[in-house]
Amino acid sequence: MSENLIGYIDDLGNIIDTQSAGENPTAQAIEYDNSEASLEIIRHSTAHLMAQAITELYTNAKFFVGPTVDEGFYYDFRVDEKIGEEDLKKIEKQMKMLIKKKYKIEKYEITKAEALEKFAKDDLKQAVLTKIPDGVISVYKQGDFEDLCQGPHVPALRFLHNFKLTRVAGAYLGGDEKAEMLTRIYGIAFADKESLKEYMLMMEEAKKRDHRKIGAEMGLFMFDEESGAGLPFWMPQGTKLRQKLENILHKAHRRRGYQQVRGPEILKSDMWRTSGHYACYGENMYLTSIDDQEYGVKPMNCIGHIQIFKQSGKSYRDLPLKYYEYGVVHRHEKSGALHGLLRVREFTQDDAHIFCTPEQIAGEVIEIIEFVDSVMKLFNFDYTMEVATKPEKAIGEDDVWDLATQGLKDALDENNLPYTIDEGGGAFYGPKIDIKITDAIGRKWQCGTVQVDFNLPERFEVEYVAEDNTRQQPVMIHRAILGSFERFIAVLTEHYAGEFPLFLAPTQVIFVPISEVHAPYAKELQAQLMDIDIDCEIYDKNDSLNKRVRNAEKQRVPYVVIVGDEEVQNKSVALRNRRTKEQYNLSFDEFMVELSQQLSEGKI
């Protein structure tokens, strides 16, 4: 077998050689490259290599599962000793030693009964086997190490040179918070050394851009474990940033014919039973009781908008009707899944629901995509789209789902908009288009979504009077451009590394008077800037000039303005433009024009 080729994967999931491939016309060639199919095999094989190294380094190691994930691979396991970040290099060294032993990776098959007997003394493998249906089970073996696995794997360890173990975490057995905590090690692997090096450089840059670090430095937000995990507090600077983003979207919605509404944050559980949330999403909801009546804190805003629509009779002339809300929602996320602003238990969606006729679906979906496009261009994001189809846990009939899914595809196809398919990834009430954005260092993030829903209007008996005076059911399009303000601000913070454009920056200008006699002029300028909605501050404490300038720079403010005798006399400003890394002088009127031009860039 060539060093540049993993081999062929047959319809049973085996890696086979070039001669055997000729005997199987369904065999698919797998190149040793960084394609999705190849990386899946390389990374899963590397996970097993890591597990083998752990068994040789730590006593009584037992393994649960080791899948590939978007960021590489991981393995959940139990050992007698505590493993920390400092131990990763030791494990990597052992992995490299194992590669030198030139072990082949071999597959054999046993029945489930044989597997239960083989791993009778391994409680974690017993837990895995309870989730596997009866039938033939494959086992992959390399040297003395073997584990249950569907495969496929590379033919030998010599294909696994380009890897890095990235972090250690805790993980509940099977994701159950009541179960024991296992150790989880994450890693990454590629087909070549250059791709691994590029990835590690990106990870170093990502650490510098971590929104939790920058958020603390700039005073944007905070968390307080004593108050509750996953519940963000917005500090003054973060609140200003958020309000600017909200205002940009407010104006954009109004220009596109949306009407702002607001629904309650708590509703009777009967409403959530009708919608299907209680059955399909109940484990993610917070429930309480009032006057012996059960209520649910809303995880979504849909029901409130439906009730507002139903409040008065509607006709076809009212459609499409567009409601939007910055709706606060609560979802029961597991503790291990919480991650800064990216995954929280309380967040605010930039949510909207469009009630329209079936004939209007395509036009409305395209208008939403154009809205998405304008937002992404404003913040210099590239993005892709993915059509997610009916999940296992869903409400509604297949023919209704097929109709809704085809409506999304037709809208994209008719406008030559590329997309991929995510089988089974839809919401429980309807298919959707997921918007995945790419940030400044190449990472992808799931943010916005567009969902077509025939089911909730039917369940809540939503109607409008058609042109022929019959009562018809509208289609409901669920739509979020950002997804949530929390998640989007986290992504924006890392995308810009905290260097927000002027129209979004929490504080846009800081005045630094050289001495006390220059403070009145600084205050005069501050008042004029605040009249055009520029957030500005004055650093006039008793610290040295250099220290005040350094403190201003740490806040990543677009402009630091030094005010001295010359500026007071000439009615001018001495600027330090952080974004362009330039220093120059302007008259104050010229500075106002420059600021106004940059403020005008924040339009959608």
N, C-alpha and C positions, 0 to 999 in steps of 0.2 A: 504494500500500500504506500502511495506517495506521501511524503511528509507534508505536502500542501493540500492533502485531501483527508477529511475524516473518513469518508467512505460513502456508503449508501444506507439509507434508512428504509426498511421495508414496512409493509402494512401492519406488521406485528410490533413495530417499535424496536426492531433489532438494528444494530449497526453491522453491516455485512461488507465483504470485500468486493472488488470489481468483478471477479469471476462469478461469485454467487449472485451478483445483481442481475446477470443475464438470465438466470433461472426464474427471476421474479419481475415480470413486466411492470408491476406497480411500484417497484423500488424508486425512491426519490434521492437524487444525488445531494449530498450535503458537503459543501465546500468548507474548508477550514478558513473562515473569514469572520468579519464582524456583522454578518447578516443576522437578522432576528432568529432564524432557525438554528444557525450555527452557535450563536451565543447562548441560546437556551441549553444546548447540549454541553457546551464547554463549562458553563457556570454550574449546572447541576452536577456535573462530574467533579468539579472543583469543590463543591460542598461535601461530597463523599471523601475526597482527598483530605479536607480539613478534619472531618470526623475521624478518619483513620489516624491522623496525627494526634488528635486529642486522646484517643484510646491508648496510644503509646506513651503519652505524657502524664495522664491523670488516671488514678485508680478508680475502678468501678464505674467508668463512664457508660451511661445509657442514653440512647438517642430517641427523640420523638419524631419530628419531621424536619426536612431540609429542602424546601422548595426554592425555585428561582422567583425573584420579584423584580419590579421595575428598576430598583437600584442595585441589582446584582443577585445575591443569594444569601440565605441564612440557614443555620441549623439550631434547633432547640434541643437542649440536652441537660443531663444532671451529672454532676461530679461531686466528689467528697470535698474538694478544695474550692475556695473562692477564686474566680478568674476575673481579672481586671484588664484595662486597656494596656497596661504595661506587659501583659502576658502574650499579646498578639504576635510580637516579633518572635518569641520562642516557638509558638505554634507554626508560624510561617517557615521558620528554619527547619522544623521537623517535616513539614510538607515537602520542602525542597530535597531533604534527605531521602524521603520515600520515592520521589521521582527518579532519583539516581538508581534505585533498585530495579527499575524497568519493569514494574508489575504490569501485567495485562489486566484489563477489566473484562470479566467474564460474566455472562448471564446464565442463570438456570431457573427452572420453573418448578413450583411445588403446589400442592393443593392448600386450601385455607386450613384444613385440619392439620396438615403437616407443619404449616407455619406456626399454628398455635402451639403445637408440641415443641417445635424447634426453639421458639422464643418463650417457653413456659415460665422461665425464671426472670423474664424482662418485662416489668409492669408497663413500661412506656410502649414497648412494641405490642403488648396486649391491647393497650389503648388505641394504637393505630389500627390494629386488626379488627377491632369492633366496628370501624367505619368502612371496612372493605367488604364488598359483597362476596358471597360464596363463589368459588371457581378457581381458576388457575392464577397463582400469584408469582410474580417474577422477583428474583433476588439477584442483586449485583454484587460481585465479589472481586476484591483486589488484595492480593496477599492474604493475610489472616483476617482482614476486615470484610464484612458483608452486611448488607442491609436491604430491607424491602424497598422496592422502587419500581415504578412503571418504566423508567428510562425514557429515551435511549441515553447512552453514555458514549464518550469517546472510546476507541478500542484499547488505549493504554495510557498510563499516567504521563508518558513523555509528551503528550499534547498539552499539558497543563502548566506551562512555565510562567504565564503572564497574569499574576493574581496579586491581590492585596487584601488583607483583612482590615476592615474599616472601623468597626466599633463593637462594643459589648453592651448588651441590654438585658433586662429581665423580661420574661414573657410567661404569662399564665398558661398552664397546660390546657391546650385546646381553646385558648382565649377565654376561659371561664375564670372570672375574678375570685370565685370561691375555691378554685383548685390551687395546687402548689405552684410556686414560682420556679420556672426553669431558667437556665442561662441561655441567652441567644447571642450568637456571634454572626455579624454581617460581613460579607466580603464582596469583592468585585473581580471579574476576570474577563480577559479579552483574548483575541486570537494573536495579537502582536504586541510587542513592547511599546511601540510608539503610542498606540491607543490607550494603553494603561497609563503612560506618562502624562498624556493629555488629560485624562480623567483625574489623575491625582492633582494636577495643577488646578483643574476646575474646582476640586474639592477644597483645596487651600484657599482659593478665592471665595468659595461659598462660605467658609468659616469667617472670613473677614466681613462678609455681607450678611451674616446671620441676623435676621430681624430682631431676635431677642436681645442680642448684644447692642445693636444700633438703637433699638427702642429704648433701652436703659440709658445709653449715652445721651440721647436727645430728649429724654423725658417724655416719650410718646405714650406709653402704657405700662401697666404693672399687673402682676398677679399676687395674690395673698392666700397662701395655703390655709391660713387660719380662717379666712372667710369662705373658702371653697375652691377646689381645683377646677381649672378650665373656665373661670369666670373673670374676664378681663376688666380692669379699671382703666378708663381713659383719662390721662392726665392733661393739663392745660395745652401743652404743645400738640399732643396727639389729637385732642378734641378739635383744635384749629385745623389740623391737616384733614381730619375726617369731614369737618363742615365744608371745607373747600371742595372736596370730592363730591359730597352730597349736593352742593349748590350747582356744580357743573352738570350733574345728572338731572337735577330738578329742571333746569332750563332746557336741556336736551329732550326730556320727556314732554314738556309742555309744547315745544315746537313740533313734536310728532303726534300731538292730539291725545295724549294720555291725561287722565284725570286722577288726582291724588286722593286716596282714601285711607282709612285706618280702621282695622278691626280689633276686637278684644284679644288679649293674650291668653285667655282661658275660656273654654266652652264646655258645656255638658258632654259627658262621654258618649251620650246617644248620638251626638253629631259626628263624633269620630267613628262610631260604629257604622253609621250610614255611609260615611266616606270610604270606609275600608281601612283607615289608618289603624283603628283599634286591633284589627285582626292581622294586618300585614306589617304594621310599623310600631305596634304596642310596646315592644321591648325597648324602643328608643324614646318613649314618652314618659313624662312625669305626671303622675295622677294624684289627685287629692279629693277630699270629700268636704262638701259644704251642705249643711242642713240635710244630712243623710243622702245627699245626691252626689254621685261621682262626677268629677270634672277632670278634663285633661288640659294641661298647659300646651299651647299650640307648638307643634314641631314644624308647621308650614302655615302659609297664609291663605290657602285656597278657599277654605270654607267661609271665611269672613267676606271675601270678594263675591262669592256665590250669593250669600245672603243679601249683600248690598244690591246686587243685580236684580234679585227677586223682589226687592222692596216695592217697586212699582212696575206696572206692565211695560213691556218693551215691544217694539215692532221692528220689522226688517230695516226700516229707515234709521234706526238707532245703531245698527251694526255696520262695521265692527265697533264695539264699545271697549275702551281700553282703560283699565284701572291699574294704578301703581301704588306701591306702599313700601316704605322703609320699615319692614316688619320685623320686630324682635321675636325670635323663636328660640326654643330650648330643646335640646336633644341629649339623651342619656348616652354620652360617649364613654367608653371604658377608659379607666385611668391610664392604662398603658398606651392608648392611642392619642392622648392629649399632647399637643406640641405647639407651644407658643400661641400665636394667633391663627396658625394654620388649621388647628383642630381644637375647638373649644366647645363648651356646653351651652353657652348663650352667645348668639350672634344675630346680626341684622342683615336680612336679605334685601337686595335691591329688586324686589319682587314685582311682577306685573302679571295680570291675567287679561287676555283678550277674548271677548265673546264674539264669535263671527259665524257666518254660514259656511257649510262645507266648500262652497265655491270660492270663498275668500281665503281659504287656508294658505294656498301657495303664495298669494300676494302678501299676506301678513308675515309668513315665515321669511320671505325674501327681505321685507322691510326690516324685520328684526336682525337678520344677518347684516344688512347695511348699517344698522345701528351699532352692532357688535364691531364691524369693521372700522367705523369712525372712532370708537373708543380705543381699539387696539392701535390704530395709527397715532392717536393723540399721545399714547405712552410708549410708542415705538416697540410694540410687541408683534412678532409673527405669531400666527395661530393656525391650527388645523381643526377639522370637524370630524366627528364620529357619530354615526347613527346607531343608537343603542336600542335593541329589540326587546321583546317580551321576556321578563324574568320568570323564574319558576314560581315565585310568590307574587301573584298578580290577581287583579279583579277584571271581569269582563270577558266576553267571548272572543275566540280566535279571529272570527271574521271582522269584528270591530277593531281589533289590534292590527290586523292586516291592512285595513282601510287607512288607519291612522299612520302606520309605518310607511305605506306607499305614498301618502300625502307628503310626508317629509322628504322622501327620496325624490318624488316628482319635482318638488320645489327646487331642490338642489340641482337635479339633472337638467331641468329646463333652463337653468341659468349657468350651466357648465361650471358648477362649483364642486371641487373635488372633496371626497369624504371616504372614510373607511367604515366598516361595520363592527359593532361590538355586540356579538350575539348574547342575548340574555341580560344585557346591562341596563335595560330601561327602568323607569320608575314603575311602581306596582300598578299605577292607574293609566299608564300610557308610554309609548315610545318617545325617544328624545334625541336631540342633537346636542352632543357635548362639545363645548369649545375648549380646546387645549392650547394654552399660550406658551411661547418660548421666551425665556428671559435673556438678559444681556450676556449670560455665561452659558447659554445653551440648554438650561434645564426646562423641562416641560411641567406645566401646572394645569390642573383641571379647575376651571372657574365657572364660566357662564353655561347656560343650558336653555334649550327650547324644547317644549314638550307639547304634543298634540293629544288631547284628552276628550274622548266621547263618553267615558264612563261616569265621571262625577256629575256632569249635567243630567245624565239619565237618573242617577241615584237620588239627586236632590230635586228632580222634576223641574228643571230649569226650562223655561219656554219663552218664545217670542211669537208675535203674530206675523205670519208670512204675507207676501203680497196678495195671495189668494184667500186671505182671512183665516187660514188654518193655523193651528198651533204647532210649531215646530221646535225641535231641540237644537240649541246652538252648539257649536264646537267651542271648547275651552282650550286656549293656548296658554300654557304656563311658561313664563319667561324670566330669566335673570341674566343680566349682562355681566356683572362682576361676580355673581355667585353669592358672596357676602362681603360686607365692608371689611370685616376682620381679616378674612383670608386674602382679599385683594390688596389690602394695605400691607400685609406681610410680604406678599409677592412684590409689590411696588417698592417696598423698602429695600429688599434684596436686589431687585432689578437696578435701582438707582444707587445702591450702596448708601442710602440716606441723602444723596445729593439730589433732592427733588427739584424739578423745574420751578421757576419762580411762582407760577400760577398755583402751585400746590404746596409750596414750602410753608411749614407752620409759622415761622418767623422769616420775613423776606428781607428785611433790612435791619442792621444794628448800627446805631450811631455811637461813636466813641469820641467824646470831646476830649481834647488834649488836657484842658484844665477846667476849673470851675467856671471861669469867665466865658467859656465857650458853650456851656450847658444850655443857656437860654436859646441860642440859635438852634441847637440840636432839638430842643423841645418844639420850637416853631416849625422846623422841618417835619418832625414826627407828626404834628397835628395835621399838616397839609397832606401827608401821605395816607394817614388814616382816613381822610375824607374820600380817597379813591380806593378804599378797602385794601390798603397795604398794611400788613401786620408788621410793626416795627418796635424796637426797644432801644433804650439808651443805657449804655454801660458807663456810668459816671461815678462808680464807687472809688474808694481811696486807694485802690490798687495801682500799680504802675501802668503806664500806657501799654507797654509790651504785654503785660499779663492780661489786661483787658482785651487786647486784640487777639491774643491766643485763646482766651475763653470764648470770644465771639466765633473764631474759626472752628473750634470744637463743636459748635452747634450746627455746623454745615449750612450756615446762612448764605444765601446767594450773594448778598452785598454787605460788606463792612465799610462804613463811611467814617472817615477820620475828619474831625472838625477842629480847625485851629484858627489862628489870626487871619491867615490869607483867605480861608473859606468864608469867615464872617464878613470880612471886608468886601469880597467880590461876589457874595451871595452864590457861592459855588460849593461843590462837594469833591472830596478826594476819595475815589472809589477803589476798593479791592473787590474785583469780580471773581468770586470763588469758582464759578462754572467755567470761565475762560482763562483763569489763572493770570489775569491782567490787572495792572494798576494804572489808573488814569484820572484826569480831572475833567469835570463837566460843570457847566452852569446848572443851577438847580432846575431851571425850566427844561434843559436838555435831559436831565436825569428823569424828570417826570415823564417826558415823552418815551424814554427808553423803557421805563417801568410799565407804562400803559401798553406799549407794543407787546411786551412779554406777557402781560396779563391777558391780552386778547388772544394769545395762543391757546388758552385753556377753554376752547369752545368745541362742542361736538355738533 
